[in-house]
């Protein structure tokens, strides 16, 4: 199980998570659905080990990988170099595999400035996927990506066999997941039906 037990996170005087608890299976695709600013990104950062908590415990599979909301692309690195940079030398031959997964095959030599917003998002996603890990935490992975393409990519991500926890405002994307956790806040809480 992936779990957060009684976690509290505060930024100055703003309480974002207050004794928040959540348990989800460590298989398949789980969507976090809720309005902007409710605390979804903070929760993902806690699960990735990038955000400390005042109290509480977290249990996740080894080596979680977080795709940030921002693409965080390096303007001086090509598309192919963005992927090669995160792969060990022994796996450098996999660059095309990850670009094909996100439908960026043939774009290896382009720089981020030459990509559309959706292409940049897919490159950031490919880079996160190439890192590997025991849990994929995807924060708004399909911003600017048309739904048919997002659906195809999500199908390929599912085939990787790694548990995925994604945050999305896009109802069509959320509907493709195995389970949906409706959230509200702050402070973050599971929305009562």
C-alpha positions, 0 to 999 in steps of 0.5 A: 500500500501507498500510505500517508498517515496523519501528515501535517504541512504548514507554510508559514501561517497556511495549513495545507495538510492537517492530520491528512491520511490516505491509503491507496493500492500500490498497483494501477493508476490512481487519480487525485481530483480537486480544485487548484490550491487544495493541496494536491501538489503538496501531497505529491511532494510529501510522497516523493520525499521532497517536502517535510511534514510537521507530524505523520508518516509516509510509506511508498514504494522505493524510489518514487519519481515526481513529474513537476507541474512545470516542465523544467526543461533546459534550453541548451539541451536537445530533446534527446539529451534531456532523456540521455541525461537521466539514463545510466550509460548502460541504458543510453540506447533507450532514448528512442523508446521513451520518446516513442512512448510520448509520441516525440519520435523524430524530435531528438535534435530539437531544442525546447524553444522549438517545441509547442507547450504540449510537446514540452510537457510530453518531453518532461513526462518522458524524462520522468518515466525514463528515470524509472522507480517504484512509484510514478507521481505525475502532477498535471501530466497532460497539460496542453496535450490533446485527449486522444494523445493523452489516452494513448500515452496513459495506456503505454504508462499503464503497461509499464506495470508501475503504480501511478498516482496522478493529479489532473483537472481534466475529467477525461484523463481522470476517468481513464484511471482505475480509481479516483480520489476526490479532494477539497481544501485547504487544508486537504481532505477527501471530499465526502460524497 
